[in-house]
Amino acid sequence: DIEVASPDSLNKQSVDLVIANILANPLVELATDLSRYVRPGERLVMSGLLAEQAETVMAAYVDWFECAAPVHSEEWVLLEGVRLGGRVHYRRRNPRKNTEICPQEKVIFQRGVVY
């Protein structure tokens, strides 16, 4: 089941996936708070970022997440990290389709779009 919630409504619960499609500055400012909501071994996905902002945003999360390489779509970038303290899911690249496949979760990233 997928449930949509604001951070205030979560209290101190942790979740399997946080998706944040907000600006770079709020993502940096919220790094500590967003990190608390993601269970170890689970994912944080951030989008709505310009490519030149990726390094700054990733640096704000490096203490809590193992970050994958940014996924680019023109000037936009999608960032993804796995919360440290749990098992890490590795992705393999399909060079013929320019996609990355997460075999454990059946999630496909293609040119910055999550299917």
C-alpha positions in Angstrom: 0.0 0.0 0.0 1.1 3.5 -0.7 0.2 6.2 1.8 0.9 9.9 1.2 1.8 11.9 4.4 3.3 15.2 5.3 6.3 15.0 7.7 4.3 16.5 10.5 1.7 13.7 10.3 4.4 11.0 10.7 5.3 11.8 14.2 8.4 9.6 14.8 7.4 6.8 12.4 9.9 5.5 9.9 9.0 4.5 6.4 10.3 2.4 3.5 10.3 5.2 0.9 10.4 9.0 1.0 9.9 10.9 -2.3 10.7 14.6 -2.2 10.0 16.7 -5.3 11.0 20.1 -3.9 13.7 22.7 -4.4 17.4 22.2 -3.5 17.6 24.6 -0.6 14.7 23.0 1.4 16.1 19.5 0.7 19.4 20.6 2.2 17.7 22.3 5.2 15.5 19.2 5.8 18.3 16.6 5.5 18.3 15.7 9.2 14.6 15.5 9.4 14.0 13.5 6.2 16.8 11.1 7.1 15.0 10.3 10.3 11.9 9.1 8.5 13.7 6.5 6.3 14.3 3.0 7.7 17.8 1.6 7.4 18.2 -0.2 4.1 15.3 1.8 2.5 15.2 4.6 0.0 15.0 8.4 -0.3 14.3 9.7 -3.8 14.7 13.4 -4.6 13.7 15.2 -7.8 13.0 18.7 -9.0 16.7 19.6 -9.0 18.8 21.1 -11.5 22.0 19.2 -12.5 24.3 21.8 -11.0 22.5 21.4 -7.6 23.0 17.6 -7.3 26.4 17.7 -5.6 25.3 20.1 -2.9 22.2 18.2 -2.1 24.0 14.8 -2.1 26.6 16.3 0.3 23.8 17.1 2.8 22.7 13.4 2.9 26.1 11.6 2.8 26.1 11.0 6.6 22.9 9.0 6.4 22.7 7.6 2.8 24.7 5.7 0.3 23.9 7.8 -2.8 23.6 6.3 -6.3 24.9 8.2 -9.3 22.5 11.0 -10.3 20.0 10.2 -13.1 19.9 13.0 -15.6 17.1 14.2 -17.9 18.2 17.3 -19.8 19.0 19.9 -17.1 17.1 18.0 -14.4 18.4 15.3 -12.1 17.0 12.6 -9.8 18.9 11.6 -6.7 18.5 8.4 -4.8 20.0 7.1 -1.7 19.8 4.0 0.5 19.7 4.7 4.3 22.8 3.4 5.9 22.5 0.7 8.6 20.7 -1.9 6.4 21.3 -3.9 3.3 22.1 -2.1 0.1 20.3 -2.8 -3.1 22.6 -2.6 -6.1 21.4 -1.6 -9.6 22.6 -2.9 -12.9 22.6 -0.8 -16.0 21.0 -1.9 -19.3 23.3 -0.1 -21.8 21.0 -0.8 -24.8 18.0 1.1 -23.3 19.9 3.6 -21.1 18.0 2.3 -18.1 18.9 1.1 -14.7 17.1 -1.8 -13.1 16.6 -2.5 -9.4 16.0 -6.3 -9.6 14.8 -6.5 -5.9 12.1 -4.0 -6.4 11.3 -4.1 -10.1 11.7 -0.4 -10.5 13.1 1.0 -13.7 14.7 4.4 -14.1 14.8 5.7 -17.6 16.2 9.1 -18.4 15.3 10.5 -15.0 11.7 9.1 -14.9 10.7 6.4 -12.4 8.3 3.8 -13.8 
